[in-house]
């Protein structure tokens, strides 16, 4: 076997292995939906021209602060889908992430004006509900579609909700102390 034949064989084997690896990644991305959710600090300008993905990357955030007056988090997100959903209704589902376990919290319907669009801006509000949505926890948002083929995930992303944790004391009541005079 000549040197050229060996190189050709090695290149062929290497490219075949690379195709298998990338094909496996692509299959995983298709199974997961291949999309992503980018949480942003605000909304883009009304008449934005340019690369919206770059704008979202520049305004990306990993955490939102709680509005302590109303006990809510106002969340803005861009959904970047690998392919158009071809549906006018999507589902946004929230999960609380605790280690490797994700616990279902809630879902809401998102109506899409153009079923062929692959980029979606969505704003939502999460209200503090003790035991479900608490501050200083990580949550996962998932966008999915439910059609004749079943439910399919289109995109997902994680965000941390920050705020003041309410301390309720130690649960012990002391009846031996005198009450202060009025």
N, C-alpha and C positions, 0 to 999 in steps of 0.2 A: 504494500500500500504506500503510495507516495505521500509526501508532506501535504500537498494540496488536497488529496482525498481525505486525509485525517482531519485537516482543518474544516473541510466541508461537512464531514461527519459530526465533528464537535459543534459546529455552528448549527447544524440541523437538530441535533439532540438538545442543545441549549435553547434554541428558539421553540422547540416543541415543549420543553419543560416550562418555559416562560408563558407560553400560551395556556398551558394547563393551570398555572398559578393565577394568571390574570382572568382566565375563564371562570375559575372558582370564585374570585373576588367579584366579578361581574354578576355571577349567579346569586351570590349573597346580597349584593346591592339591589338586584331586582327583587329578591324575596323580601328585603326590608323596605323596598320602595325607592331607594337610591336618592332620596331627598334629604334636605336638612332644614332646620328652623334656626334662624338667627334672631336673637332677642336684641332689640335696639333701644337706645335711650329716648328717642323721640320719633316723630314722623318726618319724612323727607319733605322738602319744599313742594308746594302744590304743582308747580310746573317744572318738574325736575327733568333735565336732559343729561344723559351720560350713562355711566355704568352703575346701575342701582346696586349690584352685588358689592362693588367697591365701596359705595356709600354706606351700605349696611355693615360691611366689615370695619369701616372707620368709626361707626357709631355703636358697635357691638358692646353688649354688657353681659356679665355673668350673674348679676344680682340686681334685684329691685328693692327699693326702700318702701316700707309701709307708710301709707297716709294715716298717721296716728289719730287724726280727728275722726275719720270715718272707718278705720280699721279695714282698709282695702289696699290692694296692690293694683296699680294701673300698668298693664303690660302691653307693649308694642312688639310685634314680631313680623319678620319676613319669612315666608315659606317658599323655599326654592325646591321645586319638584323636578325629577328627572324627565318626566314626560307629562303632557297635559292630562288632567283627570277625566276629561270628557264627561263631566257631570256638573250639575248646577248646585249640588249640595254636598258638603264635606262635613266630617265630624272631627271636632277638636276634643281630645280626651286628656285629662290630667291624672297623673299618677304621683304618689308620694314615694320617693326613693329612700329606702332604709337599707344600707349595705348593698347586697345583691338582690334584694327583694323590692319589687314595685307594687304598691297597693293602690287600687283604683280609687279615685276621688270623685270625679264628675266628668260630664261631657256637655258640649254645646254644639249646635248646628251652625255652620258657616255657609251662607249662600254666596255663590260665585256668579258674577255677572257674565263672564265669558268662559265657557267650559274648555276653551283651547289655551288659556293662559297658564304659564308654568311658574310665574312669580306672583305671590299673593301677599299683600300687606293686611294684617289683622290686628285690631286692638281689642283687648278684653279686660275685664275687671275680676279679680279674685277677692272674695270677702273672707275675712278671718272667721273660721269656724273651729273652735277648740276640738282637737282630736283628729281633724281632717286637714285643715289648712292652718298651719301655725308658723310663726316666724322662726328664722334660723334653721330652716330645713331646705332640702333640695327636692325639686319637683321636675317631672318630665312631661312635656307636652308631645302629643302624637296626633298627627293629621292622618285621617284614613277616609276611605270611600267604601260604601256598602252598596254593591250592585248585584246583578244576577250571578256573578262569579263569586260572591261572598265578600267579606270585609278584607280590604287590602290596605296596608300601611303605605302612605306616600312620603311622609317625612317625620322626623322627631328631633327634639332638642331638650337640653336640661338647663334649668335656671334655679338660682337660690333666692328665696324670699327672706329678706332681712327686716327686723323690727325689734321691738321690746318684748321680751318674754315676761309674761305675768307670773309673779311668784305669789302663791296663795298661803304661805306659811307652812308650818310643819304638821298641822292637823291636830295639835294638842291644845285643849282648852283648860286654863287654870282658873278654878273657882275659889282658890284660897286667897287671892289678892283682893284688897278692898277696891271698890269702885271710886274713882276720883269724884270729889264734890263738884256740884254744878254751880 
